[in-house]
């Protein structure tokens, strides 16, 4: 969990959660939506369940199909990606090594 600037936990929402809620609210089947969007049902399901990242191209397809702003979905994906990177121990170790080296300059 990442602490925000005000000291409280910050957990970005994966865009698939929003899309899944929208699909359920509209009573649209994943199979029907995937056919409408021209992507496989497997790909759609993986995006909705955070097993595959949402690309800009696919975000545009969601915008066309559901009228959900693609820019907002891509921003959500980027924040989610940053959260995962900040939790990655290899990235953190490299980050700390670079900070120490730069502090010595």
Order of alpha helices (4+ residues) and beta strands (2+ residues): beta-beta-alpha-alpha-alpha-alpha-alpha-alpha
